[in-house]
Amino acid sequence: MTALTVLAAETPSLVQSVDWLAIAPVVITAVVGLAVLVADLFTAERHKPVLGWIAVAGLAAATASLLPLRAGDRSTFCLTADPEACSYVADHFTVVVQFLVLAGALLTALLSVTAVRDTRMPAGEYWFLLLSSAAGAALLPASRDLATLIVALEVASLPAFALVGMRRGDRLSSEAALKFFLSSVTATAVSLMGVSFVYAVTGSMHLTQVADRLEDVPGQLDTLAMAGVALTLVGFAFKTAAVPFHFWVPDTYVGAPLPIAGYLSVIGKAVGFTGLILVTVIAFPAYAQVWGPAVAVLAALTMTLGNAAAVRQSADRPNSAVRLLAWSSVGQAGYLLVPIAAAAYSERDQIGSTLAYALMYAAVNLGAFAVAALVARTKPLHRISDYRGLYAERPLAALSLAFFLLCLAGLPPGIIGLFAKVTVFQSAVDAGLGWLAVLMAVNVVIALYYYLRWTALLFRAPEGAEGPQGAGARTKAPWPVAAAIVATAITAVVLSGAPQLVLRVASGSLFTQ
């Protein structure tokens, strides 16, 4: 008995304590999703709308659970032999991205309450899938090992495939879901191969240990390590919609329900750039000479192709409004990639500029999709020309959309958009990427054309009130949609009045490990 006691004392404990407060945002979202799925089995059809409000309440609670984590000093699921190597870290980076994801999912849920009812989508499945995807997206920024990163990426992505194809009997929806699924699975498979190469070289999955062991790679394994680094980036570049992994975006946004298109444009990008930041800045700094130029080229191609395609959208073409927002989101992804590329040539705190820009982009882009959802209630063709004279029909919606577009363009009074672009531009200049800064400036000017063209259309005289597409078809805005528009508009106005609320993220230290 004494020998067993001595042996137990000498053997390190393999039991890990769980910090439930740190993982609360993810757990609450996942548990509410399961609760909604089970409740759907016992809920009569006429009471199905209650499930949507349960989902909204759950996402609100998950967002509120971030308040105790503001200090950014928690971690859990750490190795007993190396307490610095943890699988889940709730630092400032994690908290900021989780707020973006959960608040964005909350706005999506508000927009979806009406959409699910009007289009008769299966409520239980819809809310379960949305909450599951949000839980995966919230897990990803806290993930600090490659296995958890890939699992979080797939948990965020797999439900999104089904959400895109949720409109049963709609050919565009089914085709969009299939294209999204096939291309995403291919990208993930490539990333898994890259992860396997990295593990073969380092013998570890934890990002901090990977970073340490990549500092001293034997010469015969250097090529394998470089291949692993490059291939790992592919899956995350796909989620960011970086060129040449962007081809799924326009058709997917058009085929998806509008709230889901908005969700993918914001939360989908958050998943992508978060994964890129974690694998490049934390795990692969030793190979910055590999991923730095690659991300810089991706940023240049993405912003250029996205803006060029957005300019070509015809105002009278069906779905042109959604396609313009889709191509605009591709161009915006290019701006988000600039500070990540800059981090390869300077210090890693440059990526704070990406987070600052993402927070601005999330608020105004979801707001634009909220206005699009409102307009689509009477003008379902989703044409840019349908917005002509919107100010005469719905003044507050028109003013909100105009402000969102000006923020995306970076023009006053959308001050937060201007400041966010300047911050990203400065990160490129400070890193010595002058050519990328110049190209970004050119793309900003190109983007002014299509943003201002749409903005001007809002205040032109309506073409007429006759017919189902005319002003006479106006209906009262559902209050959840109106609430989403008001919330995003207030957020954009407040941030333009006090841009330091977001821009301080760009200058602070985000990582504890």
Secondary structure, 3 states (H helix, E strand, C coil): CHHHHHHHHHCCCCCCCCCHHHHHHHHHHHHHHHHHHHHHHCCCHHHCHHHHHHHHHHHHHHHHCCHHHCCCCEEEEECCCCCCCEEEEECHHHHHHHHHHHHHHHHHHHHHHHHHHHHCCCHHHHHHHHHHHHHHHHHHHHECEHHHHHHHHHHHHHHHHHHHCCCCCCHHHHHHHHHHHHHHHHHHHHHHHHHHHHHHHHCCCEHHHHHHHHCCCCHHHHHHHHHHHHHHHHHHHHHHCCCCCCCCHHHHHHHCCHHHHHHHHHHHHHHHHHHHHHHHHHHCHHHHHHHHHHHHHHHHHHHHHHHHHHHCCCCCCCCHHHHHHHHHHHHHHHHHHHHHHHHCCCCHHHHHHHHHHHHHHHHHHHHHHHHHHHHCCCCCCCCHHHHCCHHHHCHHHHHHHHHHHHHHHCCCCCHHHHHHHHHHHHHHHHCCCHHHHHHHHHHHHHHHHHHHHHHHHHCCCCCCCCCCCCHHHCCCCCHHHHHHHHHHHHHHHHHHHCCHHHHHHHHCCCCCC
